[in-house]
Amino acid sequence: MMFAAAAIAMLATTALAMVRALAGPTVFDRIAALNMVGTKVTLLIVAAGFLIDRTDYLDIALTYALINFIGTVAVLRFYRVEAENPRGDSA
């Protein structure tokens, strides 16, 4: 019962993060919100695995968390390159 309540709370905070991702005033707010959504989804996968007694969900959650981290770093690096060179000049 407690894990179900935690899952509902995680879904609520995920919805709030999605609102921030859509309405964020800066790109960094949107990236942080999407990273938070990825983290919450990872926690939901772990909670679901615990609720249905499947330990292999932990491997899936760990893989998803790694993909979320690498994706966030890649987007931030891409945005930094675009901010340094907005016209696309190679010089």
ABEGO torsion letter per residue (X at the ends): XAAAAAAAAAAAAAAAAAAAAAABABAAAAAAAAAAAAAAAAAAAAAAAAAAGBAAAAAAAAAAAAAAAAAAAAAAAAAAAAAABAAGBAX
